[in-house]
Amino acid sequence: MKIVGVAMVKNESDIIEPFVRHNLALVDHLHILLHASVDPSGEILDRLAGEGVAVSVEHEADFVFNKQSRFNAAVASAIERHRPDFVVPFDADEFIAAESRAVLERELARIPRDGWLAVPWTSYVPTEDDDPAEPNPIKRMHYCRVLPNEIGEPVKSFFRAETFADGRGQLTHGQHRLLRADGSIYPRIPAEDLTLAHFPVRSIEQLASKTMAGWLARRVSEDYQPRASHYWNSLNTPLAGRRTFAELRAVAERYHIDEELQNVEVTLRPLRTNAQELRYGALIEVDTLARVYRQAQDLAERLGSISSIVAREGIDSARMNQIIQQRAQALAEREALHEKLLIQAAHIKRRITRRNRTIKILGSVAAVLLFCLALAVYFLAAR
């Protein structure tokens, strides 16, 4: 069984080394798309490759693109180059949590040809027990959140390469679903003994950098959708770098969860890993100002180039603005429809949950009544 991981990486120097070392203990190769990174992530990957580890890197300098289609192209490239049996798509803050390679293979073997394995996150949260002097996030952070069953963690899609090859499959944004070519969702099967340890919120500076620079990139991306990006927008603030530790933890506890939770339970569950020690820890750099400046610089150059073309070619700027407004209106209408469908789906989910709870209660009552009836029959027969 040949397993290849595919990841899109941007400004992840604080976690990229343990990401590579940990996951390569379970998969055969990592195919990484390095996207417009301005921190030392690329240098760390080069040094890892120089050690002879099984990692290959594609470079993408332009941060303005359709992330979903570009990631799917990277998956197709990885399948063509490495010929895997299975593909594991993830981000640099995600670590396969399995007891062994044998467990991972057993889980992957359960995937039907036309289906995908739904692997849930185990999302880690910074706590006061963390050692701030420890640069390795997976060695520093040992507590993960525990969500109510009716909410649950988001899932990622693991799948057979043949399901994706030749354009038959496409991943959604964030790799949370696997779609057919016609846009319908392939059937999913839940993972049984497998999760993804997830470290999205690691420090105040890292979160500020991620949200501020990330928001700029999302806003100008071709696949920008207001509803899909509302969470990032809610975290993007000029004071992002001045959050208190309590605010940082609150963000981590509610990361990517739509429901408003008052109190999120956390539990001690250190990730079992062979990537405890960092060889390139001295290269870690988390600089919000540098990253945001680079994003703004690229945007200014792009805007200046467009303005020059408009002036030189005599393009009707009024007509261009009208087209942009029409497109924005169409996107807003689509978002409103999507929001309506989500509300209806949530209502149906709640009804199903209540129905299942009622069925369990009735089943328990019936079992008690049957037991009482059996006792009555037994005593009557004994007489």
N, C-alpha and C positions, 0 to 999 in steps of 0.2 A: 504494500500500500504506500503510494507516494503522496505526501501531503505538502502543499505549498501555501504559505501565508502571503497575503497581499495587503499592503498598508499604504495610506497616504499620510505623509509626515510634513509638518511645518512648524518650525521654531519649537522643537521638543528636546533641546540639548540636556535638560535636567532628567529626562527619563528614557532617552533613546537607547542608551547602552544597556540598561537592565532589560528593556523591551526585547532587544535582539537576543541577548544571551539567554534569557528565560525561555522565550518561545522557540528558539532553535534547539532546545532540549526536547521538544515535543514534535516539531514539524521538520521537514527535510530541507526547506529553503524558504527564505524571505525575499519577496520581490517588493521593493519600496519605491513609491513615487515621491520624490522630494520636491515639494511645491513651494517655490518662491521663498525659501527660508533665508532669513538674514542673521540667524544665530549660528553657533558652531555645529549644528546637527549634521551638516554635510561632512565636516572634517572628522567628526566622531565616526560616522558611517565609513568614511574612507579608511580610517585606522582599523576599524573592525574588519573590513574587507582585506586589509593588508595582513591581518592575522591568519587569513585563510578561512574565515567563517563563511557559511553558505548564505551570502546576502548579495543581491544585485540591486542597483539603484538607477532609476530613470529620473531625469531632471526636467522640471517645468519651471521656467523663469517668470512667466506671465501669471500673476495671481488673479486676473480677470478671466474666468472661464466657467463653464457649466461643470460643477464639481461632480455631479452624479454621472454624467456621460464620460467625463475624464477618468473617473475611478473605474467605470465599466470597461473603458478602453485599456486601462492598466491590467485589469483582470484578464481580458482577452489576450493581451501581450504575454502575461505570465503563463497562461495555459499553452500558448503557442511555443514559447521558449523552453518551458520546463516540463511539459507533458505530464502534469500531475493526475492522480486519480481523484483527489479531493482538493477543494479550495477553502481556505479559512481567511475571510476578509475581516480586517479590524483596523483600529487606530493605534497610535503609539502609546496611548495610556491604557491599553487593554492587554491582559495577560491570561493565557489559557490556564485555567485552574482544573487540573485533572491529576488523579493519583499517580498515573503513569502513562506512558505512550500506549500501552495495551488498552487502557480505559478509553483513551481518545479514539483509537482504532475501532474499538467495539461500538462506541457511539456513532462514529461515521458510517460504519457498516450497516446501521439501521436505516440510513437514508434511502428512500426509494429513488428510482431513476428520475421520476418526475415529482420531486419534492425537496424539502430542505429541513435542516435541523435547527430548531429555535433554541439558541443558547442564551440564557439570561445573564445579565450583569450581576456581579456582586460589587456594589459601589462602596469604595472606601472613603472615610471621612477623617479630616484632620482633628485631632483632639489635644487636650492639654498634656497628655502623656507622651506625645511625640517629642523626640530629641531634635531641637532646631539645628543642632550642629551636624546632624546626619544628612549628607547630600542625596543619598539614594532614597527616593520616595517609597519604594516597596519595602525597604528595610526600616524606614521611619514610621510609616503609617500601618497600624495593626488593627484598627477598628472599622468594621463595615456596617452599613445601615441595614435594618430589618423592616421591610415594608409590609403593610397589611396584605393578606391574600387577595383581596378584591382589587388591589391596585397592582402590585407586582412590579418587578423590574422590567425595563425594556429588553428586547431580545435582539441578537445578531444572527445572521444567516450563514450557516456552513452548508456546503452543497457539493455534489458530484460535478467534476469538470465537464462531463459529457452533457449535463443538463444546461450548462451555460454556453458551451461551444457553438460556433456557427450562428451566433445571434439568437439562439433559442431562449436564453435567459437574460434578465437585466436586474441589477440590484437597485433598490430604491435609495434615496438620499440617506446616508448614515448606515447603509447595509442592514437595515432592520427587516426587510422583506425581499423575497426573490420573485420576480415577475416573469410571466411568459411574454413572448414578443407582442401579443395583442393587449398587454397591460393587465391581464388577470393575474391573480396571485397563485403561485404553485401551492399545493397542500403542504402544511407544516407538520412536523412531529416534534414534540417537546423533548429536550435533552433530559436524561435521567441522572447521570453522574458527572455532569460537566457544566461549568460556568465560565464566565469571563471576569476575572478580577479587574476592576475598573477604577482608575485613579485620575479623575478629571479635574479635581480641585486639590492643589498640592501646597500652595502658598499664596499669600496676598499678592505678591508681585507677579507670580505665574498666572493667577486668575485675571488680574488687571490686563496683562499683556494679551492673554488669550481672548478676552472679550472685546477689548478696544481695537486691537489690530484685526481680530477675526471679524468684527462687525463691519469694518471698512471693506474687507474683502467680500463679505457676503452681500453687502448692499450694492456693489457694482457687478456682481456675478450675473451671468446670463440666466441662471435658474433661480434668481432671487424671488421669493414669495413672502409677502408680509407675515402671513400666519405662521409659516414654517420657521421664520426668523424672529418671532416675537420674544422668544425666551432669551436669545442673545441680546436683543435690544433692551430687554428689561435689566440685564446685567451691565450693559454698556453705559458708563457714566463718567464724567470728568474726574470724579472723586473715587474711581474704582481702586486706585492704588492706596487709598487712605482707609480702607475697610478695617474694622477691628477684627480680632480673631474670632469673636462670637459671631460677627456677620459672615466671616469666611466659612465657619462651620455650618451656619444656617443655609448658605448657598449649597454647600456640599450635601447636606441632608435632603435637600429638595431638588437636586440636580435632575433635570429632564423629567420631572413629575408634574403633571398639570394640576392634580388635586392639591388643595391647600391643607397641609398637615400641620397641626399645632405642635405635636411632639413626635419626633422620629426616634425610634429605639436603635441603639447601636450595640454591637456585640464584638468581643475580642476574637478575631480569626486571622492570625498572621498568614500571609501567603507563603506556602511552601515553595522555595525556589533555590536554585543554584546560582542566582545572580545577586548575591548579597554585596560583594565587593566591586567597586568601580575602578577600572584601570585609567579611565579618562575623566575622572571627576574634576580635575583642574580646568577642563575645557567648558564646564557648565557655565552658561551665561543667560540670565533672565533679565533683560533690560527693556522695560516697556517703552520708554522714550525712543530708543533706537528703532524698535520695531514699528511703532506708529509713525515715526518720521519717514522711514523707508516706504511705508504704504502711502503716506501723503505725497511723497516725492513722485512715486510712480503714477499716482492719480493726476497730479499736476501736469506731468509730462504728457499723459494720455489726453487730458482735457485741452492742453495747449495744441497738441497735434490735430485734434478734431476741429478746434476753432480755426486753425490755419487752413485746413481743407475746406471748411465751409466758406471762408472768405475768398480763397483762391478759386474755387469752382463755382462761386456764385449761387450756392445752394440756398433755397428759400428757408431761412431759419424759422420763420413763423409757421410754415407748413411742417417743418421738422418738430417743432414744439407741439403742434396739434397732434401729430402722430404719436409722440411720446405720451401725451395726455390720454389719448384714446387707448393706448396700450395699458396705461396705468389703471384706467377705468375698467378695462376688460379683466385685468388681473384681480382688481378689487371685487368684481362680481363673482369671479371664480372662487375667490377666497371665502366670500359670504356663503356661497353654495356649499363649499367644503365644510365650513363651520356648522351649517345647518345639518349636514349629514352626520358630522361627528356628534352633535347633540343628540340626534335620533339614535345613533349607535350606542351612546352612553346610556340612554333611557332604556333601550332594549337589554343592554348588559345588566343594568340594575334589576329589571324585571326578572331576568333569568336567574340572577343571584338569589332574589327573594323566593322565586319558585323552588329552586334547589334546596334552599334552607327549609322551606315549608315541607318539601318531600322528605327531608331527613328527619324533621320533627315527627311527621306522621308515621314514618317508618319506625322510629323509636317507640312511639306510642303503641303502634300495632304489635311490635315485638313484646312489649310489656304485657299487653292484653292477652297475647297468645300464651305467654309464660303463665299468667294467672289462670287462664283457661285450662292449660295443661295440668297445673297444680290442682285445680278444682276436680278435673276428671280423675286425676290420680287418687285424691282423697275419697272421692265417691266410689271409685273402684275398690279401694282398700276396705271400705265399709261393707 
